[in-house]
């Protein structure tokens, strides 16, 4: 089945008839950790459609049917199923007006036609075959079946060739070929073959000067409509390479975002773009020096804390707690333990953590050291209280914690264990009151 959107990719609205309408729900993925959003509406099938159903690596079109938003279009055999967000069913047999989201459609046509162009050029120049591709919301990529690293120079070769061809304005056309006649066509490119549920003639995309390509997607009718191609970078995979790219309107949009970030970096570094690398390297060197000095101060502080403990009047406390919220630096704890030599303390409870920010508690590192039985008893309890994970053996328990604000609760448990409050086991009886 060839849909109206595939016959004329530039058609922006179309009147057709509703064939079926069934109540349905659609789950839309949400951003972040939020739960998916579930929409209520109807699955609508029309006699034909200008809204492209997802397929061939290309996402579906969005748009409206009789003013109601279409949130998804999928192909099932020779039919396109539109999820229409509405509480009112569309009556079967009635005429409806379909309108495509043109900005999204044009973007998808530019990316898809651009993919065909650069795929063919990589094949001709380097004999790299495209095994898959992905059309993303910001950038797209093709997957090339090579283990070789593709240099910036090679990317520039393909990019320049693609833009030269775009400036020539080569025509792009569509042909419908009977499936039985496909094997007679010379040079037909179709690495993945046809889907099993395809019915009717096969759609072939023809770009002047390139091999014919079986494809169900929407395309421009002249390469000049691509405007330009930019190959961004290559990304090595296990047995292949991804080449990320943008085409058409995405090129100035990407440039605009890059320039906006450049302005922000200029403001932060207090120096122009030509100085950015030098200024960042200077910051990195200063950070290394500062970190080195900070770690030395922490070691000195840990030694001072150990000496402070040794100077306490006897008898020493049964347990000792020490907590620093200057950053996650476990070396502070290790230095303290290496330099403390007092006897008589049954348990050390030590933590380092980041400071809390607003309602977000600080994360950090915890160590219990001392009597093996006490360590085994309190280690898991503290992990539960501090929302952490850890383990231990032979009188040492250590782990990562996610809630340093609850350290006080752990200290309360230790205090109640080592210094339990007195309990009254006898109840004094009050004398009876006489009348």
FILUM-984758 format. One record per residue (C-alpha): x, y, z. Coordinates in Angstrom, 3 decimals. Layout:
BEGIN
{rec {X,Y,Z}}
...
***
This chain:
BEGIN
{rec {0.000,0.000,0.000}}
{rec {1.352,3.421,-0.988}}
{rec {-0.194,6.223,1.045}}
{rec {-0.983,9.741,-0.152}}
{rec {1.946,11.108,1.880}}
{rec {4.254,8.876,-0.167}}
{rec {2.707,9.908,-3.484}}
{rec {3.074,13.606,-2.695}}
{rec {5.292,14.440,0.261}}
{rec {4.594,18.163,-0.178}}
{rec {0.815,17.845,0.286}}
{rec {-0.027,19.675,3.514}}
{rec {-3.749,18.886,3.883}}
{rec {-6.049,16.224,2.533}}
{rec {-9.715,15.246,2.723}}
{rec {-10.508,11.564,3.153}}
{rec {-13.094,9.230,4.720}}
{rec {-13.059,7.441,8.091}}
{rec {-13.038,3.648,7.714}}
{rec {-12.914,2.681,11.399}}
{rec {-12.675,4.345,14.810}}
{rec {-11.958,2.412,18.010}}
{rec {-11.431,3.680,21.535}}
{rec {-7.755,3.439,22.563}}
{rec {-5.027,4.659,24.897}}
{rec {-1.475,5.757,24.110}}
{rec {1.511,5.884,26.462}}
{rec {3.934,8.687,25.709}}
{rec {7.460,8.508,27.177}}
{rec {8.223,11.280,29.634}}
{rec {11.450,13.119,30.276}}
{rec {13.584,12.340,33.304}}
{rec {12.346,9.926,35.959}}
{rec {8.664,10.827,35.607}}
{rec {6.146,8.131,34.749}}
{rec {4.941,7.818,31.131}}
{rec {1.898,9.914,30.243}}
{rec {-1.175,7.953,29.155}}
{rec {-3.493,9.644,26.673}}
{rec {-7.076,8.684,25.922}}
{rec {-8.453,8.834,22.414}}
{rec {-9.264,6.714,19.368}}
{rec {-7.389,4.635,16.819}}
{rec {-8.641,5.960,13.500}}
{rec {-8.164,4.371,10.065}}
{rec {-8.951,6.399,6.963}}
{rec {-9.199,5.469,3.303}}
{rec {-5.858,7.225,2.797}}
{rec {-3.543,9.531,4.706}}
{rec {-1.016,12.326,4.288}}
{rec {0.343,11.563,7.779}}
{rec {3.342,9.289,7.391}}
{rec {3.283,6.133,9.580}}
{rec {6.550,5.309,11.344}}
{rec {8.844,3.142,9.229}}
{rec {12.162,2.883,7.398}}
{rec {14.025,4.550,10.249}}
{rec {11.772,7.620,10.005}}
{rec {9.449,8.677,12.851}}
{rec {5.769,9.259,12.130}}
{rec {4.230,12.573,11.205}}
{rec {2.186,14.649,13.630}}
{rec {-0.787,16.753,12.654}}
{rec {-4.548,16.924,13.096}}
{rec {-7.684,15.183,11.887}}
{rec {-10.695,17.534,11.976}}
{rec {-8.711,19.725,14.360}}
{rec {-7.980,16.942,16.862}}
{rec {-4.254,16.250,17.454}}
{rec {-2.732,13.085,15.982}}
{rec {-0.092,11.819,18.444}}
{rec {1.024,8.654,16.648}}
{rec {0.712,6.944,13.261}}
{rec {1.724,3.315,12.723}}
{rec {1.379,1.032,9.716}}
{rec {-0.432,-2.302,9.983}}
{rec {-0.277,-4.045,6.625}}
{rec {-1.895,-1.791,4.073}}
{rec {-3.506,0.501,6.661}}
{rec {-2.263,3.475,8.678}}
{rec {-3.574,3.655,12.246}}
{rec {-3.777,7.197,13.644}}
{rec {-4.054,7.741,17.400}}
{rec {-6.280,10.810,17.678}}
{rec {-6.432,12.531,21.064}}
{rec {-10.148,13.290,21.490}}
{rec {-13.037,12.293,23.735}}
{rec {-15.391,12.251,20.748}}
{rec {-15.358,9.381,18.270}}
{rec {-15.085,10.155,14.543}}
{rec {-18.098,8.681,12.802}}
{rec {-17.322,5.954,10.266}}
{rec {-18.150,7.022,6.712}}
{rec {-17.762,10.753,7.324}}
{rec {-15.250,12.961,5.523}}
{rec {-12.424,14.393,7.621}}
{rec {-9.662,16.922,6.988}}
{rec {-6.099,15.838,7.666}}
{rec {-3.442,18.523,8.193}}
{rec {0.225,17.620,8.586}}
{rec {2.654,19.375,10.918}}
{rec {4.675,20.844,8.060}}
{rec {7.737,21.926,10.048}}
{rec {8.215,18.357,11.327}}
{rec {7.521,16.861,7.885}}
{rec {10.045,19.110,6.112}}
{rec {12.675,18.345,8.743}}
{rec {12.169,14.598,8.324}}
{rec {12.311,14.855,4.524}}
{rec {15.581,16.779,4.709}}
{rec {17.193,14.327,7.146}}
{rec {16.015,11.240,5.215}}
{rec {17.018,12.456,1.771}}
{rec {20.325,13.665,3.216}}
{rec {20.888,10.205,4.682}}
{rec {20.424,8.626,1.248}}
{rec {22.970,11.048,-0.206}}
{rec {25.749,10.574,2.341}}
{rec {25.129,6.808,2.500}}
{rec {25.756,6.534,-1.241}}
{rec {28.882,8.709,-1.023}}
{rec {30.430,6.637,1.779}}
{rec {29.768,3.535,-0.297}}
{rec {31.316,5.002,-3.474}}
{rec {34.352,6.628,-1.874}}
{rec {35.288,4.164,0.887}}
{rec {33.197,1.067,0.191}}
{rec {31.460,1.440,3.579}}
{rec {27.911,0.105,3.564}}
{rec {25.213,1.670,5.750}}
{rec {23.620,-1.075,7.864}}
{rec {21.157,1.135,9.776}}
{rec {20.323,4.730,10.499}}
{rec {18.522,6.760,13.159}}
{rec {16.589,9.996,12.763}}
{rec {16.757,11.787,16.106}}
{rec {15.091,14.954,17.311}}
{rec {18.364,16.935,17.348}}
{rec {20.857,14.981,15.237}}
{rec {20.813,11.814,13.147}}
{rec {23.387,9.133,12.405}}
{rec {24.175,6.341,9.963}}
{rec {25.874,3.116,11.018}}
{rec {28.723,2.066,8.722}}
{rec {29.971,-1.525,8.613}}
{rec {33.630,-0.784,9.218}}
{rec {36.017,-1.147,12.151}}
{rec {38.267,1.601,10.827}}
{rec {38.387,4.985,12.495}}
{rec {36.918,7.632,10.183}}
{rec {39.062,10.750,10.439}}
{rec {37.891,14.343,10.325}}
{rec {39.560,14.614,6.929}}
{rec {37.437,11.730,5.570}}
{rec {34.288,13.276,6.988}}
{rec {35.177,16.559,5.285}}
{rec {35.638,14.770,1.951}}
{rec {32.117,13.306,2.093}}
{rec {30.631,16.537,3.421}}
{rec {32.143,18.639,0.624}}
{rec {31.028,16.181,-2.029}}
{rec {27.488,16.120,-0.627}}
{rec {27.227,19.900,-0.596}}
{rec {28.586,20.146,-4.140}}
{rec {25.831,17.756,-5.291}}
{rec {23.197,19.727,-3.341}}
{rec {24.244,22.911,-5.159}}
{rec {23.747,21.096,-8.472}}
{rec {20.059,20.680,-7.597}}
{rec {19.737,17.072,-8.707}}
{rec {16.130,15.858,-9.003}}
{rec {14.636,13.234,-6.683}}
{rec {11.778,11.077,-7.936}}
{rec {9.670,8.127,-6.800}}
{rec {8.879,5.008,-8.830}}
{rec {6.444,2.197,-7.984}}
{rec {7.890,-1.158,-9.024}}
{rec {6.166,-4.535,-9.004}}
{rec {7.885,-6.749,-6.437}}
{rec {8.479,-9.467,-9.029}}
{rec {10.411,-7.024,-11.217}}
{rec {12.812,-5.885,-8.465}}
{rec {15.361,-8.612,-9.144}}
{rec {15.682,-7.395,-12.726}}
{rec {16.783,-3.912,-11.633}}
{rec {20.518,-3.251,-11.811}}
{rec {22.271,-1.620,-8.838}}
{rec {19.199,-1.496,-6.598}}
{rec {20.304,-0.740,-3.066}}
{rec {18.278,-2.512,-0.359}}
{rec {20.477,-4.007,2.345}}
{rec {17.589,-4.830,4.677}}
{rec {15.089,-6.063,2.092}}
{rec {11.325,-5.653,2.311}}
{rec {9.160,-5.957,5.444}}
{rec {7.181,-9.204,5.502}}
{rec {3.798,-7.463,5.610}}
{rec {4.356,-5.197,2.587}}
{rec {1.521,-5.429,0.044}}
{rec {1.309,-4.032,-3.479}}
{rec {3.981,-2.266,-5.544}}
{rec {7.345,-1.388,-4.009}}
{rec {8.369,2.236,-3.655}}
{rec {11.812,3.113,-5.058}}
{rec {13.576,6.459,-4.497}}
{rec {15.660,7.735,-7.395}}
{rec {18.293,10.448,-7.034}}
{rec {20.015,11.449,-10.258}}
{rec {23.505,9.984,-10.365}}
{rec {22.918,7.524,-7.529}}
{rec {21.635,3.987,-7.258}}
{rec {17.925,3.379,-6.824}}
{rec {16.923,2.724,-3.231}}
{rec {13.856,0.944,-1.862}}
{rec {12.387,3.243,0.773}}
{rec {8.996,3.998,2.313}}
{rec {9.917,7.420,3.730}}
{rec {9.029,10.944,2.643}}
{rec {11.637,12.808,0.587}}
{rec {12.353,16.131,-1.081}}
{rec {11.871,16.317,-4.864}}
{rec {15.141,18.174,-5.490}}
{rec {18.403,17.980,-3.545}}
{rec {18.644,21.774,-3.477}}
{rec {15.840,21.621,-0.868}}
{rec {18.317,20.014,1.524}}
{rec {20.149,23.384,1.697}}
{rec {23.324,21.816,3.169}}
{rec {24.770,18.856,5.061}}
{rec {27.063,18.933,8.084}}
{rec {28.834,15.765,9.271}}
{rec {29.366,16.385,12.984}}
{rec {31.556,13.552,14.255}}
{rec {32.168,9.801,14.174}}
{rec {31.554,7.445,17.080}}
{rec {33.201,4.034,17.307}}
{rec {30.981,1.069,18.112}}
{rec {31.998,-2.610,18.552}}
{rec {32.110,-3.596,14.889}}
{rec {30.876,-0.428,13.222}}
{rec {31.078,3.350,13.205}}
{rec {28.287,5.869,13.727}}
{rec {28.514,9.084,11.708}}
{rec {26.366,11.835,13.221}}
{rec {24.992,14.516,10.923}}
{rec {22.456,17.319,10.454}}
{rec {20.768,18.464,7.255}}
{rec {18.789,21.503,6.154}}
{rec {17.257,23.700,8.837}}
{rec {19.041,21.745,11.530}}
{rec {22.387,23.168,10.380}}
{rec {21.710,26.834,11.332}}
{rec {19.840,25.675,14.463}}
{rec {22.857,23.656,15.560}}
{rec {25.189,26.539,14.737}}
{rec {22.992,28.905,16.766}}
{rec {23.134,26.622,19.809}}
{rec {26.893,26.258,19.484}}
{rec {27.336,30.032,19.275}}
{rec {25.095,30.585,22.306}}
{rec {27.199,28.134,24.320}}
{rec {30.355,29.827,23.059}}
{rec {29.076,33.167,24.354}}
{rec {28.347,31.627,27.766}}
{rec {31.830,30.111,27.921}}
{rec {33.369,33.461,26.888}}
{rec {31.505,35.181,29.709}}
{rec {32.544,32.531,32.252}}
{rec {36.208,32.448,31.188}}
{rec {36.442,36.199,30.617}}
{rec {38.194,35.621,27.313}}
{rec {37.294,35.246,23.635}}
{rec {36.894,31.995,21.670}}
{rec {40.531,31.999,20.515}}
{rec {41.611,31.894,24.171}}
{rec {39.153,29.235,25.356}}
{rec {41.524,26.248,25.184}}
{rec {44.362,28.156,26.853}}
{rec {42.095,29.493,29.615}}
{rec {40.565,26.073,30.289}}
{rec {44.015,24.474,30.521}}
{rec {44.996,27.201,32.981}}
{rec {41.913,26.482,35.077}}
{rec {42.671,22.767,35.048}}
{rec {46.238,23.392,36.240}}
{rec {44.997,25.699,39.000}}
{rec {42.425,23.100,40.029}}
{rec {45.088,20.381,40.264}}
{rec {47.277,22.627,42.420}}
{rec {44.337,23.610,44.633}}
{rec {43.258,19.990,45.046}}
{rec {46.796,18.980,45.983}}
{rec {46.943,21.726,48.627}}
{rec {43.494,20.806,49.919}}
{rec {44.445,17.145,50.312}}
{rec {47.581,18.132,52.239}}
{rec {45.464,20.282,54.560}}
{rec {43.060,17.368,55.064}}
{rec {45.960,15.062,55.964}}
{rec {47.278,17.639,58.421}}
{rec {43.791,18.025,59.892}}
{rec {43.398,14.255,60.235}}
{rec {46.730,14.022,62.086}}
{rec {45.650,16.903,64.329}}
{rec {42.368,15.128,65.122}}
{rec {44.280,11.951,66.017}}
{rec {46.616,13.909,68.330}}
{rec {43.626,15.714,69.837}}
{rec {41.995,12.383,70.681}}
{rec {45.174,11.042,72.281}}
{rec {45.374,14.131,74.505}}
{rec {41.895,13.681,75.964}}
{rec {41.773,13.041,79.727}}
{rec {41.444,9.434,80.810}}
{rec {39.316,7.405,80.801}}
{rec {38.698,7.687,77.084}}
{rec {35.148,7.437,75.656}}
{rec {33.906,3.956,74.755}}
{rec {33.231,5.097,71.183}}
{rec {34.455,7.984,69.061}}
{rec {32.621,9.818,66.233}}
{rec {34.248,12.111,63.700}}
{rec {32.411,13.667,60.747}}
{rec {33.619,16.112,58.105}}
{rec {31.428,17.706,55.421}}
{rec {34.181,19.232,53.287}}
{rec {33.822,16.739,50.433}}
{rec {34.074,13.019,49.835}}
{rec {37.746,12.431,50.734}}
{rec {38.156,8.918,52.249}}
{rec {41.900,9.612,52.601}}
{rec {41.039,11.854,55.567}}
{rec {39.624,8.845,57.455}}
{rec {42.492,6.571,56.456}}
{rec {45.081,9.140,57.591}}
{rec {43.280,9.554,60.923}}
{rec {43.189,5.787,61.528}}
{rec {46.878,5.403,60.620}}
{rec {47.890,8.037,63.161}}
{rec {45.619,7.235,66.090}}
{rec {47.185,4.837,68.631}}
{rec {44.931,5.067,71.693}}
{rec {43.600,1.976,73.414}}
{rec {40.308,1.554,75.210}}
{rec {37.988,2.822,72.439}}
{rec {35.707,-0.001,71.317}}
{rec {34.407,1.587,68.110}}
{rec {35.288,4.380,65.715}}
{rec {32.421,5.871,63.664}}
{rec {33.893,8.061,60.899}}
{rec {32.322,9.779,57.853}}
{rec {33.242,12.268,55.151}}
{rec {30.545,13.784,52.953}}
{rec {29.485,16.621,50.733}}
{rec {27.483,19.387,52.416}}
{rec {23.706,19.227,52.114}}
{rec {22.133,21.550,49.553}}
{rec {18.591,22.637,50.432}}
{rec {16.536,19.492,50.930}}
{rec {19.128,17.351,49.158}}
{rec {21.222,15.500,51.769}}
{rec {24.934,15.121,51.229}}
{rec {26.482,11.913,49.880}}
{rec {29.624,10.499,51.377}}
{rec {31.726,7.632,52.735}}
{rec {31.525,5.845,56.108}}
{rec {33.900,3.600,58.062}}
{rec {33.276,1.664,61.272}}
{rec {36.355,0.161,62.937}}
{rec {36.779,-1.605,66.213}}
{rec {35.293,-4.557,68.069}}
{rec {34.295,-7.059,65.333}}
{rec {30.987,-7.901,67.044}}
{rec {30.038,-4.217,67.307}}
{rec {31.093,-3.556,63.727}}
{rec {28.988,-6.472,62.513}}
{rec {26.011,-5.268,64.560}}
{rec {26.031,-1.563,63.699}}
{rec {27.377,-1.604,60.104}}
{rec {24.160,-2.832,58.402}}
{rec {21.999,-0.688,60.719}}
{rec {23.905,2.467,59.791}}
{rec {23.690,1.629,56.079}}
{rec {19.917,1.438,56.372}}
{rec {19.669,4.720,58.288}}
{rec {22.086,6.577,55.987}}
{rec {20.605,5.106,52.767}}
{rec {23.859,3.454,51.853}}
{rec {25.502,0.264,50.657}}
{rec {28.570,-1.393,52.097}}
{rec {30.187,-4.437,53.629}}
{rec {32.885,-5.391,56.051}}
{rec {34.965,-8.041,57.794}}
{rec {37.462,-8.457,60.637}}
{rec {36.437,-5.365,62.558}}
{rec {36.131,-2.988,59.589}}
{rec {32.937,-1.950,57.781}}
{rec {32.855,0.673,55.050}}
{rec {30.317,1.887,52.527}}
{rec {28.890,4.753,50.507}}
{rec {26.091,6.792,52.062}}
{rec {23.443,9.004,50.473}}
{rec {21.975,10.786,53.507}}
{rec {24.580,12.321,55.791}}
{rec {21.865,14.364,57.536}}
{rec {20.919,11.281,59.587}}
{rec {24.326,10.739,61.172}}
{rec {22.876,12.016,64.447}}
{rec {20.462,9.055,64.546}}
{rec {23.415,6.659,64.276}}
{rec {25.176,8.431,67.137}}
{rec {22.035,8.095,69.254}}
{rec {22.114,4.319,68.716}}
{rec {25.758,4.229,69.830}}
{rec {25.057,6.374,72.865}}
{rec {22.149,4.170,73.952}}
{rec {24.323,1.089,73.512}}
{rec {27.405,2.295,75.391}}
{rec {25.707,4.586,77.906}}
{rec {22.165,3.261,78.382}}
{rec {19.885,5.519,80.397}}
{rec {19.053,4.290,83.903}}
{rec {15.780,2.397,84.272}}
{rec {13.581,2.203,87.394}}
{rec {12.831,-1.449,88.078}}
{rec {10.949,-0.721,91.254}}
{rec {7.775,1.291,91.432}}
{rec {7.275,3.140,94.681}}
{rec {3.814,2.856,96.139}}
{rec {2.223,5.994,97.451}}
{rec {0.591,5.723,100.861}}
{rec {-3.172,5.571,100.856}}
{rec {-4.873,8.867,101.567}}
{rec {-7.156,8.802,104.554}}
{rec {-10.427,10.669,104.820}}
***
